[in-house]
């Protein structure tokens, strides 16, 4: 995961990743958009970043193709910052909820994942990558129950529903949960909770076989170590005896070693252990994967 506060050196690395085919131009465009604050500024930054050539052209093309929605989200980030304000626990929960309530009104797709650039098809491709990853690791099945923390408008739940007994999601944004519930309609096997990740009061102990978070943990990290620790405790509480936890991106700091150390420490504190780490596991978005499991008896 490249750091969210993209600077010139990071943007150069992003462009190089696109040139080698290891990163989608749309993800690079999202980084440039945050750094530049507008489509025009983002294009200027990309054009000035070496090595030049086809990678830059692809990124600039992605920005131009999605100019209207990108400029709307860029204006949102200029006004609000790339992360919600953090402070006291309750204030942070409310601020994070409002942050995504407001982002949803600008773009239902870019508010969930800026790298979609507001394009439903791009968001679906990134979603499918995560589902394929979970399927390849035998995490899904007709008797499996999954819970996502920070589910947004439910994209993962609707994608997972055909493959599991229950696909549940929790989110702090009332608007996101309302959008998810509206889309759910009479569909069975899908549930949504309006709740922050560290207070899952409606979820029973040991209820879920897979607990995961797709690009939402950075907002928990932004809220501070107390909330991170509480979230790890909740994940452990709702996890079934043979369950697993997957964190798809822990922070936006761009420091993999620090993230691995922090995840291992928080996990150890609640009886979990870091089983594996995979950097840059996807192409459609720059997600890294932390796999946690219950500590095995010695």
C-alpha positions as CSV (number, residue, x, y, z in Angstrom):
1,X,0.0,0.0,0.0
2,X,1.4,3.3,-1.0
3,X,1.0,6.1,1.5
4,X,-2.1,8.2,1.3
5,X,-0.2,11.5,1.5
6,X,1.4,10.9,-1.9
7,X,4.6,13.0,-2.5
8,X,6.7,13.2,-5.6
9,X,8.8,10.2,-4.8
10,X,5.7,8.1,-4.0
11,X,4.0,9.2,-7.2
12,X,7.0,8.2,-9.1
13,X,6.8,4.7,-7.5
14,X,3.1,4.6,-8.4
15,X,3.9,5.4,-12.0
16,X,6.6,2.8,-12.1
17,X,4.2,0.2,-10.8
18,X,1.8,1.0,-13.6
19,X,4.6,0.7,-16.1
20,X,5.4,-2.9,-14.9
21,X,1.8,-3.9,-14.9
22,X,1.6,-4.5,-11.2
23,X,-0.8,-1.6,-10.5
24,X,-3.9,-0.4,-12.3
25,X,-3.8,3.1,-13.8
26,X,-7.0,3.9,-12.0
27,X,-5.3,3.3,-8.6
28,X,-2.5,5.6,-9.6
29,X,-5.0,8.2,-10.8
30,X,-6.6,8.1,-7.3
31,X,-3.2,8.8,-5.7
32,X,-2.5,11.6,-8.0
33,X,-6.0,13.1,-7.4
34,X,-5.4,13.3,-3.7
35,X,-2.0,14.8,-4.2
36,X,-3.1,17.3,-6.7
37,X,-6.5,18.3,-5.4
38,X,-8.1,18.5,-8.8
39,X,-8.0,16.6,-12.1
40,X,-5.9,19.3,-13.8
41,X,-3.4,19.4,-11.0
42,X,-3.2,15.6,-10.9
43,X,-2.6,15.4,-14.6
44,X,0.3,18.0,-14.2
45,X,1.8,15.9,-11.4
46,X,1.6,12.7,-13.4
47,X,3.0,14.3,-16.5
48,X,6.0,15.6,-14.6
49,X,6.8,12.3,-12.9
50,X,9.4,10.0,-14.5
51,X,9.8,7.7,-16.3
52,X,7.1,9.0,-18.7
53,X,5.7,7.0,-21.6
54,X,2.7,4.7,-21.7
55,X,2.2,4.5,-17.9
56,X,1.7,8.3,-17.6
57,X,-0.6,8.3,-20.7
58,X,-2.8,5.6,-19.1
59,X,-3.1,7.4,-15.8
60,X,-3.9,10.7,-17.5
61,X,-6.5,9.0,-19.7
62,X,-8.2,7.5,-16.7
63,X,-8.4,10.9,-15.1
64,X,-9.8,12.5,-18.2
65,X,-12.4,9.8,-18.7
66,X,-13.8,10.3,-15.2
67,X,-13.2,14.0,-14.9
68,X,-16.6,15.1,-13.5
69,X,-16.8,12.6,-10.7
70,X,-13.0,12.9,-9.9
71,X,-13.3,16.6,-9.6
72,X,-16.3,16.2,-7.3
73,X,-14.4,13.9,-5.0
74,X,-11.2,16.0,-5.2
75,X,-13.2,19.0,-4.0
76,X,-14.6,17.0,-1.1
77,X,-11.1,15.9,-0.1
78,X,-9.8,19.5,-0.4
79,X,-12.5,20.7,1.9
80,X,-12.5,17.8,4.4
81,X,-9.0,16.2,4.1
82,X,-8.4,12.6,3.0
83,X,-9.3,11.2,6.5
84,X,-12.0,12.2,9.0
85,X,-10.9,14.2,12.0
86,X,-10.0,12.2,15.1
87,X,-10.4,13.1,18.7
88,X,-12.5,11.6,21.6
89,X,-14.0,8.2,20.8
90,X,-17.6,9.3,20.4
91,X,-16.7,12.4,18.4
92,X,-14.5,10.4,16.1
93,X,-17.2,7.8,15.5
94,X,-19.7,10.6,14.6
95,X,-17.2,12.4,12.4
96,X,-16.3,9.3,10.5
97,X,-20.0,8.5,9.9
98,X,-20.6,12.1,8.7
99,X,-17.5,11.9,6.5
100,X,-18.9,8.9,4.5
101,X,-22.5,10.2,4.6
102,X,-21.4,13.3,2.8
103,X,-19.0,11.4,0.4
104,X,-21.8,9.0,-0.6
105,X,-23.9,12.0,-1.8
106,X,-21.1,13.0,-4.2
107,X,-20.4,9.5,-5.7
108,X,-21.8,6.1,-4.5
109,X,-18.8,4.4,-6.1
110,X,-15.9,6.7,-5.5
111,X,-17.0,7.2,-1.9
112,X,-16.5,3.5,-1.3
113,X,-13.2,3.3,-3.1
114,X,-11.7,6.4,-4.7
115,X,-9.7,4.2,-7.1
116,X,-13.0,3.3,-8.8
117,X,-13.0,7.0,-10.0
118,X,-16.8,6.8,-9.7
119,X,-17.1,4.0,-12.2
120,X,-19.3,1.1,-11.2
121,X,-17.5,-1.4,-13.5
122,X,-14.1,-0.5,-12.1
123,X,-15.4,-1.0,-8.5
124,X,-16.9,-4.3,-9.4
125,X,-13.6,-5.5,-10.9
126,X,-11.8,-4.7,-7.6
127,X,-14.6,-6.4,-5.6
128,X,-14.3,-9.5,-7.7
129,X,-10.6,-9.6,-7.0
130,X,-11.2,-9.8,-3.3
131,X,-13.9,-12.5,-3.8
132,X,-11.5,-14.5,-5.9
133,X,-8.8,-14.2,-3.3
134,X,-11.2,-15.5,-0.6
135,X,-12.4,-18.3,-2.8
136,X,-8.9,-19.4,-3.6
137,X,-8.2,-19.7,0.1
138,X,-11.3,-21.8,0.7
139,X,-12.8,-19.2,3.0
140,X,-16.2,-19.5,1.4
141,X,-18.8,-22.2,1.3
142,X,-22.5,-22.9,1.9
143,X,-22.1,-23.1,5.7
144,X,-19.8,-20.1,6.1
145,X,-20.8,-16.9,7.7
146,X,-18.8,-13.7,6.9
147,X,-18.7,-10.3,8.5
148,X,-17.1,-7.2,7.0
149,X,-16.2,-4.2,9.1
150,X,-16.7,-1.0,7.3
151,X,-18.9,-2.5,4.6
152,X,-20.0,0.8,3.0
153,X,-23.0,0.3,0.8
154,X,-22.6,-3.5,0.8
155,X,-20.6,-4.2,-2.3
156,X,-18.8,-7.2,-0.8
157,X,-21.9,-8.6,0.8
158,X,-23.8,-8.7,-2.5
159,X,-20.8,-10.3,-4.2
160,X,-20.3,-12.9,-1.4
161,X,-24.0,-13.8,-0.9
162,X,-24.1,-16.5,-3.6
163,X,-21.1,-18.2,-2.0
164,X,-21.9,-18.3,1.7
165,X,-24.7,-18.9,4.2
166,X,-24.5,-15.4,5.5
167,X,-22.7,-12.2,4.3
168,X,-23.0,-9.5,6.9
169,X,-21.5,-6.0,7.1
170,X,-21.2,-3.3,9.7
171,X,-20.6,0.4,9.0
172,X,-20.6,3.6,11.0
173,X,-22.2,5.6,8.2
174,X,-26.0,5.7,8.5
175,X,-26.3,6.7,4.8
176,X,-24.1,3.8,3.7
177,X,-26.2,1.3,5.6
178,X,-29.4,2.8,4.3
179,X,-28.1,2.5,0.8
180,X,-27.2,-1.1,1.5
181,X,-30.5,-2.0,3.0
182,X,-32.4,-0.4,0.1
183,X,-30.4,-2.5,-2.4
184,X,-30.8,-5.7,-0.3
185,X,-34.6,-5.7,-0.6
186,X,-36.0,-9.2,0.0
187,X,-32.6,-10.9,-0.5
188,X,-31.9,-13.5,2.2
189,X,-28.5,-14.3,3.6
190,X,-27.4,-10.7,3.7
191,X,-27.4,-8.6,6.9
192,X,-26.3,-5.1,7.8
193,X,-25.5,-3.5,11.1
194,X,-25.3,0.3,11.7
195,X,-22.4,0.1,14.2
196,X,-18.7,1.1,14.5
197,X,-16.2,-1.7,14.2
198,X,-15.3,-1.6,17.9
199,X,-18.8,-1.8,19.2
200,X,-20.7,-4.7,17.5
201,X,-23.4,-5.0,20.1
202,X,-25.9,-6.8,17.8
203,X,-23.4,-9.6,17.0
204,X,-23.2,-12.7,19.1
205,X,-19.9,-14.2,20.4
206,X,-18.3,-16.6,17.9
207,X,-20.9,-15.9,15.2
208,X,-18.7,-15.5,12.1
209,X,-16.2,-17.8,10.4
210,X,-14.5,-15.0,8.5
211,X,-14.2,-11.4,9.8
212,X,-12.6,-9.0,7.3
213,X,-12.1,-5.4,6.5
214,X,-11.5,-4.1,3.0
215,X,-9.7,-0.8,3.1
216,X,-11.6,0.4,6.1
217,X,-9.0,-0.3,8.8
218,X,-7.0,2.8,7.9
219,X,-9.9,4.9,9.3
220,X,-9.8,2.9,12.5
221,X,-6.1,3.5,12.8
222,X,-6.7,7.2,12.1
223,X,-9.0,7.2,15.2
224,X,-6.2,6.1,17.5
225,X,-4.7,3.1,19.3
226,X,-7.6,2.7,21.8
227,X,-10.1,2.2,19.0
228,X,-7.8,-0.1,17.2
229,X,-7.3,-2.3,20.3
230,X,-11.1,-2.3,20.9
231,X,-11.7,-3.4,17.3
232,X,-9.2,-6.2,17.6
233,X,-11.0,-7.4,20.7
234,X,-14.4,-7.3,19.0
235,X,-13.0,-9.2,16.0
236,X,-11.8,-11.9,18.4
237,X,-15.1,-12.0,20.3
238,X,-17.3,-12.5,17.2
239,X,-14.9,-15.0,15.6
240,X,-15.9,-18.7,15.5
241,X,-13.5,-21.2,17.1
242,X,-11.9,-22.1,13.8
243,X,-12.4,-18.7,12.2
244,X,-9.9,-16.4,10.5
245,X,-9.5,-12.6,10.2
246,X,-8.4,-10.8,7.1
247,X,-7.4,-7.1,7.1
248,X,-7.1,-5.8,3.5
249,X,-4.9,-2.7,4.2
250,X,-4.2,-1.8,7.8
251,X,-3.1,1.8,7.4
252,X,-2.3,4.5,4.8
253,X,1.1,5.2,6.3
254,X,3.0,3.3,3.5
255,X,5.2,1.5,6.1
256,X,4.7,-2.2,5.7
257,X,7.1,-3.3,8.5
258,X,5.5,-0.9,11.0
259,X,2.0,-2.2,10.0
260,X,3.1,-5.8,10.4
261,X,4.5,-5.1,13.8
262,X,1.4,-3.2,14.9
263,X,-1.0,-5.9,13.6
264,X,1.0,-8.6,15.4
265,X,1.0,-6.7,18.7
266,X,-2.7,-5.9,18.6
267,X,-3.5,-9.5,17.6
268,X,-1.3,-10.9,20.4
269,X,-3.2,-8.8,22.9
270,X,-6.5,-10.6,22.2
271,X,-5.3,-14.2,21.6
272,X,-4.8,-13.9,17.8
273,X,-1.6,-14.2,15.8
274,X,-0.5,-12.9,12.5
275,X,-0.4,-16.0,10.3
276,X,0.7,-14.4,7.0
277,X,1.2,-11.1,5.2
278,X,1.0,-10.5,1.5
279,X,2.1,-7.1,0.0
280,X,0.4,-5.7,-3.0
281,X,-1.9,-8.8,-3.4
282,X,-4.1,-7.3,-6.1
283,X,-3.9,-5.4,-9.4
284,X,-7.1,-3.5,-9.4
285,X,-6.3,-1.8,-6.1
286,X,-3.1,-1.5,-4.0
287,X,-4.2,-3.7,-1.2
288,X,-2.0,-5.7,1.2
289,X,-3.4,-8.6,3.2
290,X,-2.9,-9.5,6.9
291,X,-4.3,-12.9,7.8
292,X,-4.9,-13.6,11.5
293,X,-5.9,-16.7,13.3
294,X,-6.5,-17.9,16.9
295,X,-3.3,-18.7,18.8
296,X,-2.9,-22.4,18.7
297,X,-2.3,-24.1,22.1
298,X,1.3,-25.0,22.7
